[in-house]
């Protein structure tokens, strides 16, 4: 394990994001294994998990399939999730969660989807995460669309 990833692992343990990821993996009755510098819970059963994978600290939760099955669909998925682990470290852990929520909201306004204008997904490389690169729209247009959708 290289020194920077070891430092990231320590930071994410201390900032409580990795312990939260482990708790979620156990609650979702996933099968634990190591994948490179990450812990992975495969075949996780969590009702709020509707993505190909979700990272919490240095823990990747893979719903309903193995890493190999998820990677067959999205070849660079684990590299994308590794980038999210770095984001937890630089956001000092759990603050990542509301910041990510705000980034999703901003992306919905700017593009109509949760990833195209989401800083965290763009930084982790949209295509590596299996996302499409969509078109951005003016904020005013996005706000109208969002309010129309909500009401």
Secondary structure, DSSP 8 states (H G I E B T S, - for coil): --HHHHHHHHHHHHTTHHHHHHHHHHHTT-EEEEETTEEEEEEE--TT--SS-EEETTEEEEETS-HHHHHHHSTTHHHHHHHHHHHHHHTTSTHHHHHHHHHHHHHHHHHSSSSTT-HHHHHT-TGGGT--------HHHHHHHHHHHH-
